[in-house]
């Protein structure tokens, strides 16, 4: 399994600093392709100081409207990608076009390729113990230097031990596969202490790479219907997120459209 389009190397010297985030319902999103996002990630790693990445979809933007702390964390992130197709569509409607959807799993796999080439140190954190072990083995088989791994099931009193383990491994890249908003809060709380070049939230990507969960066929991904495939797989868990959450997101976008037209008038 690999990203849909393997990104070619790009000039990374000033890419991110020259990219102005696009506002989508109050949430900034970098208007970057997958290849540009990889280049931006390399730019951040090269700075040798901690950075946080976040992917946003419709549900997360709706949640951020209701959760000021989550909104603050998103705005503080150094790299913000549009994971959901609904966010890309909203950008077009709002006159703030985003070039494409950049999913967490596609970014992770593309960064694995770059990590193997550039000898980045990688830590894998999250999912079930057997899943993260399988993912670590797959990454290593692709030439990734995996310097540490741990499952995503720790108690509150173990959190500092988890942070210490990551810090001791000195990773350039940390991939965190736990649900939203837990991963955003965890990284924001411990970003400095983790001391990794770039911490990337990847949600359920480990399960997909390990073969626990199937990904939508490429034709559905290209049509922006991956959410429908996932809903058919897990209707009980994802019903509220996709149907209720997406409806709330559409209403937010429509309100923003009306507000902009009223302001112009």
FENQUI-V461828 format. One record per residue. N is the residue number from 1. OMEGA is omega as a letter, one per 20 degrees, with the letter a starting at -180 (* if undefined). Layout:
<<N	OMEGA> <N	OMEGA>>
This chain:
<<1	r> <2	r> <3	a> <4	r> <5	a> <6	a> <7	r> <8	r> <9	r> <10	r> <11	a> <12	a> <13	a> <14	a> <15	a> <16	a> <17	a> <18	a> <19	r> <20	a> <21	r> <22	r> <23	r> <24	a> <25	r> <26	a> <27	r> <28	r> <29	r> <30	a> <31	a> <32	r> <33	r> <34	a> <35	r> <36	r> <37	r> <38	r> <39	r> <40	r> <41	r> <42	r> <43	r> <44	r> <45	a> <46	a> <47	r> <48	r> <49	a> <50	r> <51	r> <52	r> <53	r> <54	r> <55	a> <56	r> <57	a> <58	a> <59	a> <60	r> <61	r> <62	a> <63	r> <64	r> <65	a> <66	a> <67	a> <68	a> <69	r> <70	r> <71	r> <72	r> <73	r> <74	a> <75	a> <76	a> <77	a> <78	a> <79	a> <80	a> <81	r> <82	a> <83	a> <84	r> <85	r> <86	r> <87	r> <88	r> <89	r> <90	r> <91	r> <92	a> <93	a> <94	a> <95	r> <96	a> <97	r> <98	a> <99	a> <100	r> <101	r> <102	a> <103	r> <104	a> <105	r> <106	r> <107	a> <108	a> <109	r> <110	r> <111	r> <112	r> <113	r> <114	r> <115	r> <116	a> <117	a> <118	r> <119	r> <120	r> <121	a> <122	r> <123	r> <124	a> <125	r> <126	r> <127	r> <128	a> <129	a> <130	r> <131	a> <132	r> <133	r> <134	r> <135	r> <136	r> <137	r> <138	r> <139	a> <140	r> <141	r> <142	r> <143	a> <144	r> <145	a> <146	a> <147	r> <148	r> <149	r> <150	r> <151	a> <152	a> <153	r> <154	r> <155	a> <156	a> <157	r> <158	a> <159	a> <160	r> <161	r> <162	r> <163	a> <164	r> <165	r> <166	a> <167	a> <168	a> <169	r> <170	a> <171	r> <172	a> <173	r> <174	r> <175	a> <176	a> <177	r> <178	a> <179	r> <180	j> <181	a> <182	a> <183	r> <184	r> <185	a> <186	a> <187	r> <188	r> <189	a> <190	a> <191	a> <192	a> <193	r> <194	r> <195	r> <196	a> <197	a> <198	r> <199	a> <200	r> <201	a> <202	r> <203	a> <204	a> <205	a> <206	a> <207	r> <208	a> <209	a> <210	r> <211	r> <212	a> <213	r> <214	r> <215	a> <216	r> <217	a> <218	a> <219	r> <220	r> <221	a> <222	r> <223	a> <224	a> <225	r> <226	r> <227	a> <228	r> <229	r> <230	r> <231	r> <232	r> <233	a> <234	a> <235	a> <236	a> <237	a> <238	a> <239	a> <240	a> <241	a> <242	a> <243	r> <244	a> <245	a> <246	r> <247	r> <248	r> <249	r> <250	r> <251	r> <252	r> <253	r> <254	r> <255	r> <256	r> <257	r> <258	a> <259	a> <260	r> <261	r> <262	r> <263	r> <264	a> <265	*>>
